[in-house]
Amino acid sequence: MNQRKYVLELLKDTGLLAYKPAVTLMDNLVKLSSTGSVSFTNVYAYRRLIGRLMYLTNTRPDITFFFSTTFSIS
């Protein structure tokens, strides 16, 4: 399976295939919180999604570089 097909399948499985990419970047000064949000009801699906995203970042050095520089601890 090539990476394009893998990403398209991942987007289809999560229901995000119809979404368009955003031009704006995420604000890196916003503090994320675990309170006040809806928790995941299907833990298996959440863990599978995280595993698939981890696989994708390990097979794409450009994605890995972006996340390592964007979310690095200063």
C-alpha positions in Angstrom: 0.0 0.0 0.0 1.4 3.4 -0.9 1.3 6.4 1.4 -1.3 8.3 -0.6 -3.7 5.4 -0.4 -2.9 4.9 3.3 -3.7 8.5 4.1 -6.9 8.5 2.0 -8.1 5.4 3.8 -7.2 7.0 7.2 -9.3 10.1 6.3 -12.2 8.0 5.1 -12.2 5.9 8.2 -12.2 9.0 10.5 -14.9 10.7 8.4 -12.6 13.6 7.4 -12.3 12.9 3.7 -14.6 15.7 2.7 -12.8 18.3 4.8 -10.5 20.9 3.0 -7.0 21.8 4.3 -6.8 25.0 6.3 -4.6 27.8 5.1 -4.1 29.1 8.7 -1.7 27.5 11.1 -2.6 26.3 14.6 -1.8 28.8 17.3 1.0 27.3 19.3 0.4 29.5 22.3 -3.0 28.0 23.0 -3.0 25.7 26.0 -4.9 22.5 25.5 -6.9 21.1 28.4 -8.4 17.8 29.2 -11.4 19.4 30.9 -14.5 20.7 29.1 -14.2 18.4 26.1 -16.0 15.3 25.1 -14.2 12.1 26.0 -13.8 9.3 23.5 -16.4 6.6 23.8 -14.5 4.1 21.7 -11.1 3.7 23.1 -10.1 1.1 20.6 -10.8 3.4 17.6 -8.8 6.2 19.3 -5.8 4.0 19.9 -6.0 2.7 16.4 -6.0 6.2 15.0 -3.0 7.2 17.2 -1.1 4.1 16.0 -1.9 4.9 12.4 -0.8 8.5 12.8 2.4 7.4 14.5 3.1 5.0 11.6 2.5 7.8 9.1 4.9 10.2 10.9 7.6 7.5 11.0 7.3 6.8 7.3 7.3 10.5 6.3 10.4 12.4 7.5 8.8 15.8 6.5 5.8 15.2 8.8 8.1 14.1 11.6 10.3 17.2 11.2 7.3 19.5 11.2 5.9 18.0 14.4 9.3 17.8 16.2 10.0 21.5 15.5 6.4 22.7 16.1 5.8 20.9 19.3 9.3 20.8 20.8 9.6 21.6 24.5 11.6 24.8 25.0 
